[in-house]
Structure formats: C-alpha cells, structure tokens
Amino acid sequence: MSYGLYIYHPLMFLAISRACSFLGLEEAWWTGLVKLTSSVVLASLSWRYVERPILVLRDRFRYGAVRSVRGATGAGALRGADA
C-alpha cells in the first residue's frame, strides 16, 4: 500500500488544492487532513482492487522456464560463436 500512497498522493494533493481554489475556499489545516485521508483511501482501494489481484496472478506464470530459455540461447550461443 505504501507504493500506492507514494504514487497517488501528489495527484490527490493537486486535485484537492485545485478544487479548493475553484470553489473559492482558502486552504486551512483541514484541507491537509482531507488530502492525507483521501490519499490513504485511494491507496487502499488501489491495493484491494488493482495490486492484490495482479499479485495473485503471478503464481500462474513460470519464471524458471523463461530464465532457462534465456540462458540456453543467450550466453551459450555467444560462447559457441566465440570458440
């Protein structure tokens, strides 16, 4: 969730600042609280509905097969050509 917070907080801070200026509201202590709360909520929703489902899918892919193919065609082929 921390990565989502890192990614989304500038967007939320900017959006809320612009909304306040559009509505003619001065930014006060409570706007900082709203910015922080909305950033945490958005990061939580992102974790729940975007990041976690993607992480569940990683078990369906075999990374070992990709590494062995790269090793057989990459370094081995170069060594054979140099010899």
N, CA, C and O atoms as CSV, one atom per row, in Angstrom:
chain,resi,resn,atom,element,x,y,z
A,1,MET,N,N,0.814,-1.188,0.000
A,1,MET,CA,C,0.000,0.000,0.000
A,1,MET,C,C,0.868,1.267,0.000
A,1,MET,O,O,0.424,2.323,-0.450
A,2,SER,N,N,2.079,1.163,0.494
A,2,SER,CA,C,2.943,2.344,0.557
A,2,SER,C,C,3.302,2.845,-0.840
A,2,SER,O,O,3.428,4.051,-1.054
A,3,TYR,N,N,3.467,1.920,-1.797
A,3,TYR,CA,C,3.765,2.360,-3.156
A,3,TYR,C,C,2.583,3.129,-3.743
A,3,TYR,O,O,2.781,4.144,-4.409
A,4,GLY,N,N,1.376,2.668,-3.508
A,4,GLY,CA,C,0.192,3.384,-3.963
A,4,GLY,C,C,0.091,4.762,-3.332
A,4,GLY,O,O,-0.288,5.731,-3.990
A,5,LEU,N,N,0.428,4.843,-2.068
A,5,LEU,CA,C,0.420,6.136,-1.395
A,5,LEU,C,C,1.461,7.067,-2.009
A,5,LEU,O,O,1.213,8.260,-2.183
A,6,TYR,N,N,2.613,6.520,-2.331
A,6,TYR,CA,C,3.679,7.292,-2.974
A,6,TYR,C,C,3.237,7.794,-4.349
A,6,TYR,O,O,3.539,8.927,-4.725
A,7,ILE,N,N,2.533,6.964,-5.087
A,7,ILE,CA,C,2.100,7.320,-6.439
A,7,ILE,C,C,0.910,8.281,-6.417
A,7,ILE,O,O,0.887,9.249,-7.177
A,8,TYR,N,N,-0.059,8.030,-5.571
A,8,TYR,CA,C,-1.318,8.777,-5.633
A,8,TYR,C,C,-1.326,10.082,-4.849
A,8,TYR,O,O,-2.131,10.963,-5.152
A,9,HIS,N,N,-0.460,10.240,-3.852
A,9,HIS,CA,C,-0.571,11.445,-3.019
A,9,HIS,C,C,-0.342,12.741,-3.799
A,9,HIS,O,O,-1.038,13.715,-3.512
A,10,PRO,N,N,0.583,12.828,-4.767
A,10,PRO,CA,C,0.696,14.105,-5.493
A,10,PRO,C,C,-0.563,14.431,-6.295
A,10,PRO,O,O,-0.955,15.593,-6.409
A,11,LEU,N,N,-1.185,13.399,-6.843
A,11,LEU,CA,C,-2.410,13.616,-7.623
A,11,LEU,C,C,-3.550,14.113,-6.737
A,11,LEU,O,O,-4.282,15.030,-7.109
A,12,MET,N,N,-3.691,13.502,-5.568
A,12,MET,CA,C,-4.760,13.904,-4.670
A,12,MET,C,C,-4.508,15.299,-4.098
A,12,MET,O,O,-5.436,16.096,-3.966
A,13,PHE,N,N,-3.260,15.589,-3.761
A,13,PHE,CA,C,-2.939,16.911,-3.225
A,13,PHE,C,C,-3.231,17.987,-4.258
A,13,PHE,O,O,-3.804,19.026,-3.931
A,14,LEU,N,N,-2.843,17.744,-5.496
A,14,LEU,CA,C,-3.085,18.715,-6.565
A,14,LEU,C,C,-4.582,18.870,-6.841
A,14,LEU,O,O,-5.076,19.989,-6.977
A,15,ALA,N,N,-5.300,17.755,-6.924
A,15,ALA,CA,C,-6.732,17.808,-7.215
A,15,ALA,C,C,-7.499,18.562,-6.127
A,15,ALA,O,O,-8.387,19.359,-6.428
A,16,ILE,N,N,-7.158,18.311,-4.882
A,16,ILE,CA,C,-7.869,18.966,-3.789
A,16,ILE,C,C,-7.493,20.444,-3.715
A,16,ILE,O,O,-8.347,21.283,-3.429
A,17,SER,N,N,-6.234,20.769,-3.966
A,17,SER,CA,C,-5.831,22.183,-3.990
A,17,SER,C,C,-6.560,22.945,-5.088
A,17,SER,O,O,-7.024,24.066,-4.876
A,18,ARG,N,N,-6.656,22.332,-6.257
A,18,ARG,CA,C,-7.369,22.989,-7.358
A,18,ARG,C,C,-8.859,23.096,-7.085
A,18,ARG,O,O,-9.487,24.093,-7.440
A,19,ALA,N,N,-9.428,22.075,-6.458
A,19,ALA,CA,C,-10.850,22.133,-6.120
A,19,ALA,C,C,-11.114,23.247,-5.111
A,19,ALA,O,O,-12.113,23.958,-5.215
A,20,CYS,N,N,-10.228,23.399,-4.148
A,20,CYS,CA,C,-10.390,24.473,-3.158
A,20,CYS,C,C,-10.308,25.841,-3.828
A,20,CYS,O,O,-11.111,26.726,-3.531
A,21,SER,N,N,-9.349,26.019,-4.724
A,21,SER,CA,C,-9.230,27.324,-5.381
A,21,SER,C,C,-10.404,27.565,-6.327
A,21,SER,O,O,-10.851,28.703,-6.471
A,22,PHE,N,N,-10.906,26.520,-6.970
A,22,PHE,CA,C,-12.065,26.659,-7.856
A,22,PHE,C,C,-13.316,27.057,-7.072
A,22,PHE,O,O,-14.125,27.859,-7.539
A,23,LEU,N,N,-13.462,26.489,-5.882
A,23,LEU,CA,C,-14.627,26.785,-5.040
A,23,LEU,C,C,-14.445,28.055,-4.220
A,23,LEU,O,O,-15.361,28.485,-3.520
A,24,GLY,N,N,-13.266,28.652,-4.309
A,24,GLY,CA,C,-13.015,29.880,-3.563
A,24,GLY,C,C,-12.728,29.659,-2.094
A,24,GLY,O,O,-12.886,30.578,-1.290
A,25,LEU,N,N,-12.309,28.459,-1.727
A,25,LEU,CA,C,-12.003,28.140,-0.334
A,25,LEU,C,C,-10.514,28.353,-0.073
A,25,LEU,O,O,-9.672,28.027,-0.910
A,26,GLU,N,N,-10.208,28.894,1.080
A,26,GLU,CA,C,-8.811,29.010,1.481
A,26,GLU,C,C,-8.368,27.682,2.078
A,26,GLU,O,O,-9.128,27.013,2.778
A,27,GLU,N,N,-7.132,27.317,1.789
A,27,GLU,CA,C,-6.624,26.079,2.367
A,27,GLU,C,C,-6.304,26.304,3.834
A,27,GLU,O,O,-5.605,27.252,4.189
A,28,ALA,N,N,-6.814,25.437,4.670
A,28,ALA,CA,C,-6.610,25.520,6.116
A,28,ALA,C,C,-6.061,24.188,6.606
A,28,ALA,O,O,-5.683,23.338,5.800
A,29,TRP,N,N,-6.015,24.003,7.895
A,29,TRP,CA,C,-5.489,22.761,8.447
A,29,TRP,C,C,-6.308,21.553,8.009
A,29,TRP,O,O,-5.771,20.461,7.824
A,30,TRP,N,N,-7.604,21.756,7.845
A,30,TRP,CA,C,-8.469,20.626,7.499
A,30,TRP,C,C,-8.262,20.167,6.057
A,30,TRP,O,O,-8.534,19.009,5.744
A,31,THR,N,N,-7.787,21.044,5.173
A,31,THR,CA,C,-7.523,20.590,3.797
A,31,THR,C,C,-6.343,19.630,3.765
A,31,THR,O,O,-6.317,18.703,2.955
A,32,GLY,N,N,-5.372,19.843,4.635
A,32,GLY,CA,C,-4.264,18.893,4.739
A,32,GLY,C,C,-4.747,17.536,5.217
A,32,GLY,O,O,-4.283,16.498,4.744
A,33,LEU,N,N,-5.676,17.550,6.150
A,33,LEU,CA,C,-6.256,16.309,6.647
A,33,LEU,C,C,-7.060,15.608,5.559
A,33,LEU,O,O,-6.998,14.385,5.425
A,34,VAL,N,N,-7.809,16.378,4.786
A,34,VAL,CA,C,-8.582,15.804,3.675
A,34,VAL,C,C,-7.642,15.217,2.624
A,34,VAL,O,O,-7.909,14.141,2.089
A,35,LYS,N,N,-6.554,15.909,2.326
A,35,LYS,CA,C,-5.582,15.409,1.346
A,35,LYS,C,C,-4.972,14.094,1.804
A,35,LYS,O,O,-4.886,13.138,1.034
A,36,LEU,N,N,-4.551,14.053,3.054
A,36,LEU,CA,C,-3.942,12.838,3.595
A,36,LEU,C,C,-4.935,11.684,3.623
A,36,LEU,O,O,-4.612,10.571,3.210
A,37,THR,N,N,-6.137,11.951,4.109
A,37,THR,CA,C,-7.152,10.904,4.200
A,37,THR,C,C,-7.536,10.376,2.823
A,37,THR,O,O,-7.661,9.165,2.637
A,38,SER,N,N,-7.722,11.263,1.866
A,38,SER,CA,C,-8.106,10.814,0.527
A,38,SER,C,C,-6.978,10.035,-0.140
A,38,SER,O,O,-7.238,9.105,-0.903
A,39,SER,N,N,-5.743,10.401,0.135
A,39,SER,CA,C,-4.609,9.658,-0.427
A,39,SER,C,C,-4.541,8.247,0.145
A,39,SER,O,O,-4.289,7.290,-0.586
A,40,VAL,N,N,-4.763,8.116,1.445
A,40,VAL,CA,C,-4.741,6.805,2.083
A,40,VAL,C,C,-5.907,5.950,1.585
A,40,VAL,O,O,-5.738,4.757,1.332
A,41,VAL,N,N,-7.074,6.549,1.446
A,41,VAL,CA,C,-8.238,5.803,0.950
A,41,VAL,C,C,-8.001,5.331,-0.483
A,41,VAL,O,O,-8.291,4.180,-0.811
A,42,LEU,N,N,-7.476,6.208,-1.336
A,42,LEU,CA,C,-7.215,5.817,-2.724
A,42,LEU,C,C,-6.148,4.739,-2.799
A,42,LEU,O,O,-6.277,3.811,-3.597
A,43,ALA,N,N,-5.100,4.833,-1.994
A,43,ALA,CA,C,-4.064,3.802,-1.979
A,43,ALA,C,C,-4.625,2.471,-1.487
A,43,ALA,O,O,-4.251,1.415,-1.999
A,44,SER,N,N,-5.510,2.511,-0.509
A,44,SER,CA,C,-6.140,1.283,-0.010
A,44,SER,C,C,-7.015,0.633,-1.070
A,44,SER,O,O,-6.983,-0.583,-1.256
A,45,LEU,N,N,-7.797,1.452,-1.762
A,45,LEU,CA,C,-8.643,0.916,-2.829
A,45,LEU,C,C,-7.802,0.343,-3.968
A,45,LEU,O,O,-8.142,-0.693,-4.541
A,46,SER,N,N,-6.715,1.017,-4.288
A,46,SER,CA,C,-5.819,0.530,-5.321
A,46,SER,C,C,-5.205,-0.809,-4.925
A,46,SER,O,O,-5.107,-1.721,-5.746
A,47,TRP,N,N,-4.794,-0.921,-3.674
A,47,TRP,CA,C,-4.228,-2.178,-3.191
A,47,TRP,C,C,-5.259,-3.303,-3.267
A,47,TRP,O,O,-4.949,-4.413,-3.699
A,48,ARG,N,N,-6.474,-3.005,-2.848
A,48,ARG,CA,C,-7.523,-4.034,-2.781
A,48,ARG,C,C,-7.994,-4.474,-4.160
A,48,ARG,O,O,-8.177,-5.668,-4.394
A,49,TYR,N,N,-8.193,-3.535,-5.074
A,49,TYR,CA,C,-8.842,-3.856,-6.338
A,49,TYR,C,C,-7.912,-3.892,-7.546
A,49,TYR,O,O,-8.325,-4.341,-8.614
A,50,VAL,N,N,-6.671,-3.434,-7.410
A,50,VAL,CA,C,-5.759,-3.453,-8.553
A,50,VAL,C,C,-4.514,-4.282,-8.243
A,50,VAL,O,O,-4.233,-5.263,-8.931
A,51,GLU,N,N,-3.777,-3.895,-7.221
A,51,GLU,CA,C,-2.480,-4.515,-6.972
A,51,GLU,C,C,-2.587,-5.952,-6.469
A,51,GLU,O,O,-1.895,-6.834,-6.978
A,52,ARG,N,N,-3.431,-6.197,-5.492
A,52,ARG,CA,C,-3.544,-7.547,-4.939
A,52,ARG,C,C,-4.026,-8.561,-5.970
A,52,ARG,O,O,-3.463,-9.654,-6.025
A,53,PRO,N,N,-5.042,-8.265,-6.796
A,53,PRO,CA,C,-5.417,-9.244,-7.827
A,53,PRO,C,C,-4.286,-9.531,-8.824
A,53,PRO,O,O,-4.159,-10.654,-9.313
A,54,ILE,N,N,-3.478,-8.531,-9.120
A,54,ILE,CA,C,-2.357,-8.758,-10.023
A,54,ILE,C,C,-1.313,-9.643,-9.351
A,54,ILE,O,O,-0.740,-10.521,-9.996
A,55,LEU,N,N,-1.060,-9.422,-8.064
A,55,LEU,CA,C,-0.092,-10.252,-7.353
A,55,LEU,C,C,-0.556,-11.700,-7.249
A,55,LEU,O,O,0.274,-12.608,-7.230
A,56,VAL,N,N,-1.849,-11.931,-7.184
A,56,VAL,CA,C,-2.369,-13.296,-7.152
A,56,VAL,C,C,-2.073,-14.003,-8.476
A,56,VAL,O,O,-1.844,-15.212,-8.493
A,57,LEU,N,N,-2.077,-13.269,-9.563
A,57,LEU,CA,C,-1.832,-13.873,-10.873
A,57,LEU,C,C,-0.382,-14.304,-11.074
A,57,LEU,O,O,-0.109,-15.127,-11.947
A,58,ARG,N,N,0.535,-13.780,-10.305
A,58,ARG,CA,C,1.942,-14.114,-10.527
A,58,ARG,C,C,2.243,-15.590,-10.301
A,58,ARG,O,O,3.222,-16.106,-10.841
A,59,ASP,N,N,1.417,-16.283,-9.510
A,59,ASP,CA,C,1.621,-17.714,-9.293
A,59,ASP,C,C,1.284,-18.547,-10.522
A,59,ASP,O,O,1.681,-19.709,-10.604
A,60,ARG,N,N,0.572,-17.986,-11.458
A,60,ARG,CA,C,0.185,-18.717,-12.668
A,60,ARG,C,C,1.270,-18.722,-13.740
A,60,ARG,O,O,1.176,-19.471,-14.712
A,61,PHE,N,N,2.275,-17.911,-13.574
A,61,PHE,CA,C,3.337,-17.810,-14.568
A,61,PHE,C,C,4.602,-18.453,-14.025
A,61,PHE,O,O,4.934,-18.317,-12.847
A,62,ARG,N,N,5.294,-19.150,-14.901
A,62,ARG,CA,C,6.525,-19.818,-14.508
A,62,ARG,C,C,7.708,-18.996,-14.975
A,62,ARG,O,O,7.963,-18.872,-16.173
A,63,TYR,N,N,8.416,-18.446,-14.031
A,63,TYR,CA,C,9.572,-17.633,-14.375
A,63,TYR,C,C,10.807,-18.486,-14.635
A,63,TYR,O,O,11.700,-18.062,-15.369
A,64,GLY,N,N,10.874,-19.655,-14.062
A,64,GLY,CA,C,12.031,-20.531,-14.251
A,64,GLY,C,C,12.216,-20.932,-15.703
A,64,GLY,O,O,13.349,-21.015,-16.179
A,65,ALA,N,N,11.127,-21.182,-16.417
A,65,ALA,CA,C,11.211,-21.576,-17.822
A,65,ALA,C,C,11.783,-20.448,-18.666
A,65,ALA,O,O,12.535,-20.701,-19.607
A,66,VAL,N,N,11.440,-19.221,-18.347
A,66,VAL,CA,C,11.951,-18.082,-19.101
A,66,VAL,C,C,13.448,-17.927,-18.867
A,66,VAL,O,O,14.191,-17.637,-19.805
A,67,ARG,N,N,13.896,-18.115,-17.646
A,67,ARG,CA,C,15.320,-17.993,-17.343
A,67,ARG,C,C,16.131,-19.063,-18.055
A,67,ARG,O,O,17.207,-18.777,-18.579
A,68,SER,N,N,15.621,-20.308,-18.080
A,68,SER,CA,C,16.395,-21.379,-18.708
A,68,SER,C,C,16.473,-21.187,-20.215
A,68,SER,O,O,17.489,-21.523,-20.823
A,69,VAL,N,N,15.432,-20.660,-20.823
A,69,VAL,CA,C,15.473,-20.401,-22.259
A,69,VAL,C,C,16.457,-19.285,-22.558
A,69,VAL,O,O,17.227,-19.385,-23.513
A,70,ARG,N,N,16.450,-18.243,-21.775
A,70,ARG,CA,C,17.394,-17.144,-21.978
A,70,ARG,C,C,18.829,-17.629,-21.795
A,70,ARG,O,O,19.722,-17.253,-22.554
A,71,GLY,N,N,19.037,-18.452,-20.801
A,71,GLY,CA,C,20.391,-18.964,-20.554
A,71,GLY,C,C,20.875,-19.849,-21.695
A,71,GLY,O,O,22.053,-19.803,-22.050
A,72,ALA,N,N,19.987,-20.653,-22.276
A,72,ALA,CA,C,20.379,-21.566,-23.338
A,72,ALA,C,C,20.631,-20.811,-24.642
A,72,ALA,O,O,21.516,-21.193,-25.407
A,73,THR,N,N,19.896,-19.782,-24.901
A,73,THR,CA,C,20.074,-19.081,-26.175
A,73,THR,C,C,20.991,-17.893,-26.070
A,73,THR,O,O,21.588,-17.490,-27.069
A,74,GLY,N,N,21.125,-17.309,-24.877
A,74,GLY,CA,C,21.919,-16.087,-24.729
A,74,GLY,C,C,23.403,-16.360,-24.595
A,74,GLY,O,O,24.145,-16.234,-25.569
A,75,ALA,N,N,23.844,-16.730,-23.412
A,75,ALA,CA,C,25.268,-16.872,-23.114
A,75,ALA,C,C,25.871,-18.082,-23.833
A,75,ALA,O,O,27.007,-18.024,-24.304
A,76,GLY,N,N,25.116,-19.168,-23.918
A,76,GLY,CA,C,25.636,-20.367,-24.592
A,76,GLY,C,C,25.877,-20.146,-26.062
A,76,GLY,O,O,26.864,-20.635,-26.611
A,77,ALA,N,N,25.005,-19.428,-26.696
A,77,ALA,CA,C,25.154,-19.159,-28.120
A,77,ALA,C,C,26.350,-18.257,-28.371
A,77,ALA,O,O,27.058,-18.419,-29.365
A,78,LEU,N,N,26.576,-17.309,-27.472
A,78,LEU,CA,C,27.725,-16.422,-27.643
A,78,LEU,C,C,29.039,-17.160,-27.433
A,78,LEU,O,O,30.008,-16.927,-28.155
A,79,ARG,N,N,29.071,-18.034,-26.464
A,79,ARG,CA,C,30.294,-18.804,-26.226
A,79,ARG,C,C,30.612,-19.723,-27.404
A,79,ARG,O,O,31.772,-19.903,-27.774
A,80,GLY,N,N,29.569,-20.294,-27.980
A,80,GLY,CA,C,29.775,-21.161,-29.138
A,80,GLY,C,C,30.285,-20.412,-30.332
A,80,GLY,O,O,31.079,-20.951,-31.103
A,81,ALA,N,N,29.851,-19.175,-30.512
A,81,ALA,CA,C,30.277,-18.376,-31.642
A,81,ALA,C,C,31.705,-17.873,-31.463
A,81,ALA,O,O,32.428,-17.679,-32.440
A,82,ASP,N,N,32.115,-17.659,-30.190
A,82,ASP,CA,C,33.455,-17.165,-29.920
A,82,ASP,C,C,34.494,-18.272,-30.043
A,82,ASP,O,O,35.660,-17.987,-30.316
A,83,ALA,N,N,34.107,-19.507,-29.850
A,83,ALA,CA,C,35.075,-20.619,-29.794
A,83,ALA,C,C,35.638,-20.979,-31.116
A,83,ALA,O,O,36.459,-21.892,-31.210
